[in-house]
Amino acid sequence: MTQLWVILFAVLIGVIAGLRALTAPAAVAWGAVFGWVEVTDRWSEWIAHPIAVTVLTVGLLIELVTDQLPSTPTRRTAPQFISRLFTGAFAGALIGSAFFHTFVGLGAGMIGAVLGTLGGAAARERLAARRGKDWPAALAEDVVAVGGAFLIVYLVSLV
């Protein structure tokens, strides 16, 4: 049963990485600090270190700002897509490590990142087309990504 929870949470955190690449690992790092994701005596213990949490949080904030810029390339370009695959797999592996299923989490996080990247881009394009501008869609996506990431990480603690 634990593996199913790992798969579910890792896919979901991967979807978040597809929306905002650094939000997923930053949320998992904060979850480790808050004790929502168990990392003690695991390879992932370093993610709760203040330096790791700070670097990921600063990256998350920078990403939220740069995503609003019109010059930011689409997430479907190779570098953007690959970075989301990497961070989704990484965040999934971190969640998996809490249950001693690192590689299950890694694979599920990567699958979620594909879903989040493609689905998030399509949803944002539709919303932007309805509103006539991209900014409201980008802001809504930011709220879903950050709020969803922290909700997912908190739910890990309930398993």
N, C-alpha and C positions, 0 to 999 in steps of 0.2 A: 504493500500500500504506500509506503514511503516514496518509492520510485515514482508513483503516479503524481504525488504532490510535487516532487522535484521537477518532473516534466512540466506540470501545469505552471508552477511559479517561474521556471526558467523560460518557458515560451513567452509568458506574459512580460517578464522583464526584458526579454529580447525584442518584443514588440515596442516597448518603450525606447530601446536603443535605436530601433528603426525610425522612431519619431525624432529623437534627440540623442545623438550618439553618446554624449558624456553624462547624460542624466541617469541612465541605468547604473553604471558603476558608482557614480557619486551617491545615489540613493542607497545602494547596497553597503557602501562604506559607512554612511550615517547609520544604517540599520545595524551594522556591526558595533558601532559606538554605543547605540542605545540598547544593545543586547537583543535585538529582534532577529538577527542572523548570528548563529553560534559559530564563532571562528577560533575560539580558544583551543590551543594544541592542534591546530590544523595548518596546512600550508598557507591558507588564506588569512592567517592571523594578522599579518602585516597591514591588511587593508583598513584596520581600525586605528592604525597609528595616526597621530595628528598631522603629520606631514602628508601622508597619502590622502587623508580626508580633505585637507586644505587644498592640495593640488587639484583633486577631482572637483571640488566645489568651485574653485576659481575657473576651471575649465568649463563647467556647467554654465556658470554665469556669463562667461565670454561667448559661449555658444548661443545662449538665449539672445544676446545682443546682436551677434553677427548674423543670425538667422533672419533678422528683420531687414537686413540690408539688401537692396535690389541686386547688388553685384554677387551675392552668394550663389554658387552654382547649385543646380538641382541635386537632390540626394541620390538620383539615379546615375550620376556620373561615376565612373569606376572608383576614383579615390574616396568619394563620399560613401558609396555603397560598401566598399571594402572596410572602411573604418567602422561602419555600423555592424557589419558581420563580426568584426573583431570584438567590439565592445559588447555586443549582444552575447557572443560566446563567452567572453570574460565574465560578465555579470551573471550569466547562467551558471558558469563553473563555480563562482563564489557562492551562489545559493546552493548548488549541488554539494559543495564541500561541507556545508552545515549538516548534511545528512549522509556524508561519506559516499556521495555519488557524483563526484566532480565531473567525470566524462559524460555522464547522462545529462547533467546540467549544461555542459558546454555545447553539446549537440542540439539540445532543445533551445538554448538561448540563440544559437545561430539560426535555427528555423524561424524562431520568433522575430529575429531581426529582418529576415527576408520579408515576412508578412507585414511587419511594421513599416518597413521602408516603402514597399510597393503600395500597400493599403493606405498609409499615411499620405503619400504623395498624391494618390488618386482622390482621397477625401479632401485634402487641402485645395487641390485644383478645382474640384466641384464647388466647394464653399466660396472660394475666391471668385469663381465665375458668377455665382449668384449675387455676391455683394459688389462685384465690379472692381474690387481691389483685394490685394493679398494680405494686407496688414491684419485685419480682423481674423482671418483664417489662421495666420501664423500665431497670433496671440492665443487663440482658442487651443491650438495645438500645444503651445507651451504649457498652458494650464492643465490640459489632459496629461501631458508627458510628466510633468513634475508631480502633480497630484496623484496620478496613477502609479508612478514609481514608488512613492512613499507608502501608498496604500498596499501595494503588492508586497513590499518589503515588510511592512507591519504584519500582514496576514501570514507571512512565513513564521512569525513567532507564535502563532496560534496553533501550529501543527505539532 
